[in-house]
Amino acid sequence: MEHPNKKVLVVGLGKSGLSVARYLSKKGAQVGVSELREESELDRALLQDTWQLGIALETGGHKEETFLNADMIIVSPGVPLDIGPLKAAEEAGIPILGEMELASRLTDTPIVAVTGTNGKSTVTAFLGSMLKGAGLEAFVGGNIGTPLMDYAAGDWRADYALVEVSSFQLDTMQNFSPMISLVLNITPDHLDRYPDYEAYVQSKLSIFRNQGAGQYAILNDDDQTLSQFEPAGGVSVFRYGLERRQNRQAHVQGMSIMAHLPGEKEEFFGLEGFKLPGRHNLENLMGVILVGLLLGIGPRIMQKTIEQFQGLPNRLEHVGTLRGVDFYNDSKATNVDAALRAVATFDRPIVLIAGGRHKGADYLPLVEASTGKVRKAIFLGEAKHILAEAFKGTIPFALAEDMRDAVSQSFSSSEPNDVVLLAPACSSFDMFTDYAHRGKVFREEVERLDHGD
């Protein structure tokens, strides 16, 4: 990759794609970028950086000859691996890697990898806060925030690299072998990208593929798939769940979490000051605690982090109260399981705002979770008619033209002590640049209501 005549094609101009392109161009490779979107649709800052690096940029589609002319291809996570030019390159024997796989080969920093259908961003950030509280240097990134390549290509070295890993990133892994793998849950998602649910499950479980003796796997034992899965290769396995069981290293007891490593004493962690609502956050906290114990972080520091960590924006974020109605932004609930977890969090009547780009999932579990809890649902986006069909005859609903209309209708449909909950159960890409943009617009519309605009 350092040879000046090596031709490397980066597919997809996002943050991770630009990070790889920057690194390879500095190493003397001939770097090109192929992007499906038109130039006018791309982020101007990304374009400017690409031009400044002198990188050849192909936009508006992927040309097969561009792929076949490369010595190596680096695929961004958002690019499906079954597109024609990639299949042709694979058949031609051209090496195809992902950004995180390449980055992991460039660093010897111990990696703690977090994956799962839901909760991985919050858990990765939570771990970062815990290590910082312990006085340790930690890189926090991957699928959240900064690409691992930015860290691997830089001069600063941390004690640990805490990386959120998506299934799309796992699909391009070859040698990736974290010191600790934490899998939070596996439920149906991205069925618009995978041929079936089992293929998605296998993608998630591939995080353990290269782990072995001296490395650790931490699994949510309350998850049906993970409870039946046993990593191979001599990796040490630790499990957690809400109830005490013999094979579990962490469980909930009253207002405490009890956790221990094999052969060590049980530690108690109080939950009185824990600010993140819902059963799923309790499950995720147990995973965080087990990582902390494995890294040798003291119980007092862990307890302090439990009490101070505020969570992340767009994850059951309380954005305001108006006339006794609380507004919660869970824009990150981009799949059915995340949305039903959000609904299950509240014991007050809910007006639910859902919809966006359909990802192929069945909405019946969300209908069942909403029955008896959701007063009314407001649907928007490309999936609004699919959601309406699923909810028809069970829960009253209305259709909205945009987020302003959805927030206005939800407030009109609510009563004092209700919760207006944005939990879309869909991706954001029909109307917004990403889930964060969707959450920002929701917050702005709630604020507009509050100001009477």
Residue, then its C-alpha position, 0 to 999 in steps of 0.5 A: m500500500e505504500h508503493p507509489n504505483k499501487k492503484v487503490l479504489v475507495v468506494g463511497l465518499g463518506k467519513s471513513g472513505l475519505s479517511v482511507a483515501r487521505y492515508l493511502s494518498k499520503k503513502g504514495a498510492q494512486v487513489g481514486v474514489s467511486e461514488l454512486r451519488e452525483e457531485s451535487e448531492l455530496d457534502r461540500a467539505l468532503l469534496q473540498d478535502t478530496w480535491q485538495l488531496g488530488i484524488a480522482l473522483e468518479t460520481g454519479g455511478h460505479k463503472e466496472e472498468t474503474f473497479l477492474n483497473a484497481d490493484m485493491i479496493i476499499v469499500s465504505p460501510g454504506v456500499p452493498l457488497d453485491i453490486g455488479p462492479l464489486k462482484a466483477a472485481e472479486e471474480a478478477g481476484i482483486p483484494i477487497l477490504g473495509e476501512m476498519e479492517l485496514a485500520s486494524r492492521l495498522t495499530d497494535t492498540p488493544i481493541v474493544a469492539v462493540t456491536g449489536t442491533n441496538g445500543k452500541s453507540t451509547v455503550t461505546a461512549f459509556l465505555g469511553s467515559m469510564l476509561k477517561g474517569a480511570g485516567l486511561e487514554a482511550f480512542v472512541g470511534g469506529n461507526i460512531g464519530t471518528p473512523l478507526m483509520d484516523y486514529a491508526a494513521g495518526d501519531w497519538r497512541a491510546d491505552y485502548a481503542l473503543v470501536e463501535v462496529s456495524s454489521f456492514q463493517l463486519d462484512t468486510m473483515q478478514n483478520f480483525s481480532p479484538m481483545i474484547s468483543l461485546v455483543l449487546n443484542i441481535t434482532p431483525d434489521h437491515l433486511d433491505r440489505y441482507p437476503d434474510y435474517e439469518a444472514y444478518v445474524q451471521s454477520k453480527l456473529s462474525i465479530f468472533r471469527n478471529q478471536g482465540a485464547g487470551q481474548y474475551a467475548i461478552l454476550n447478552d444471555d437474555d438475547q435468544t440468539l446469543s444465549q445459544f451461541e458459543p464462540a470457538g477457538g478458546v476465547s473466554v466467554f462472559r455472559y450477563g442477564l437480568e436474572r441470576r443464573q449459574n453461567r452469568q457473570a452479571h445480573v440485576q438484584g433489586m436496585s443493584i447490579m452484581a458482577h464478578l469475574p471467575g474466581e473473583k469476589e462479587e461487586f455491587f453497583g448501585l442503580e439509584g443514580f443511573k439516568l438511562p431509562g428502560r430495560h435495554n439500558l440495564e442490559n447494556l450497563m451490565g456489558v459495560i461493567l464486565v468490560g470495566l472489570l476485565l480492564g481492571i477499572g476500580p468499582r468506585i470509578m465505575q460507580k461514579t461513571i454510572e451516576q454521571f453518564q447522561g447518554l447520547p443525543n437522539r437516544l430517548e433524549h428528553v427535549g422538552t415539556l409543554r402543557g404537561v406533555d413530555f417530548y422524547n427524541d429517539s431518532k436513533a431507533t431506526n429499526v422495529d426492535a429499537a422502537l418497541r424498546a422505546v415504547a416499553t420504557f414508558d408507563r404513561p400514554i404515548v403518542l408515537i411518531a414513526g416512519g421513514r425509509h422502510k428496511g424490510a422489517d415486519y411491524l407487527p411486533l411494534v403494533e403488539a408493543s404499542t397495544g394498550k400503551v400508544r394512544k395514537a400514532i402519527f406516521l410520516g415518510e416513505a413507510k407511512h402507508i406500510l405502517a398504517e396498514a400494520f396498525k389499522g384496526t388496532i391503534p388510531f393513527a394519522l398520516a403527516e406530510d413532514m416533521r412539522d406536521a407530525v409534531s403538530q398533530s402529535f401535540s394536538s392528539s396528546e393530553p397532560n401527562d402523555v409522552v410524545l415519542l419519536a421512535p421511527a422504526c425506519s431509516s432517515f434517508d427518505m427525508f433527512t441526511d441521517y438520524a441525527h438530522r432527523g432528531k435535530v428537526f424534531r427538536e426544532e419543531v418541538e421548540r417552535l411549538d413551545h414558542g407558539d410559532 
